[in-house]
Amino acid sequence: MIVLGQEPVNGLADDVRRAQARDVVAAIATLHAERWEVGDPARPARFSDVAVLIRSRVGLPVLEDAFRAAGVPYRLESSSLSTSPRRCANCWPSCEPSTTRPTP
């Protein structure tokens, strides 16, 4: 399991956004490099298995910069910004490696 935000960030909102973006991209790079298993049947994770959901587009340029700096491929998809957080949470499983199977 990867826990984000372990280091406190003091500063402006842009400083916080940069730190968050670095943490997110580092987590994605780690799951890919460590070949975390996903799916059923299990297979190594690909970058295309990951989705990053953001509340607003304010931090998008910082996130794109972090992806480029880390050499992690990404693709932007746009949809309605009106999806509720609860609805999104119900769509995504936890971020644990698949070696830990959820209890039905």
N, C-alpha and C positions, 0 to 999 in steps of 0.2 A: 504494500500500500504506500502511496505517496501522499504526504501531507503538505499542502501549500501554505505559504504565509508564515513560516516559522520565524523569520527575522522581522522585527518591527521596522517600519519605514516611517521616518519623520520627514516631513517636508510638504511640498505642494501636491495637489491632486495629480499632476503630471508625473511626479516622482513615484507616487503610489501606483499609478497605472503602469509605468515602466517596470516596476518590481513585480507586479501581478502578471504582466505579460511574459516576463522572463521566467517566472515560476511555471506558468501554464505550458509554455513551449518546452521548457526543460523536462517537465513531466511527460509530455508527448514523446520527446526524443528518448527518454529513458524507457518507456514502455516498448518502443520500437527496437531500441538497441538490446534490451534484455529479452526480447522475443516473448513478451507476455502472450499468453494464449487467449483467444477469443473464439466465440462461435461454438456451434455444436454440429458436427464434430469439431473439436478444438484445433486451432491452427495459429501460427504466429500472427500477432497484430500487424496490420499495415497502417500507414498514415491515413489511408482513406477510411479506416474504421472509426476515426475520431471526429467528433463534432464539438466545436467550441461555441457555446451560446452566450451572447452578450445582451445586456439590457438596453443599451443604446449605442449609437455609432460614435459617440464621443471618443472612446478609447480605441477605436478601430485602427487608426494610423499607427499607434504605438504597438498594437498587437501584430500588425503586418510587419513592422520593423523588426520585432523580436523573431518572427518566423524566418525572415530573410537573413538576419544575423546568425541564426543557428543553423541555417541551411536545411530547414524543415519545409518540405513542400506544403502548400496550402492552396485552397480554392475558396473564393468568396461565393456564397449563395445568399440571395436576398429573398426575403419573404415578408409577410406582415410582421410589424413590430408589436402586434397586439396579443400575441400568444401569452397566456398567463404562466407565471412561474410554476404553479401547481400542476398545470397540464404538462409542462415540459418535464417536471420531476417524475411524473407517472410514466413517461416514455422511455426513460434512460435507466439501465441497471446501475448498480453501484460500481465504483471504479476499482474494484479489487481484481487481482488476477483470477482467471477462471479456474485455477487449481483450488480455489475456495468456492465451492458451489453453494448458492443460496438454498435455504431450506424452503421447500414448497409450501 
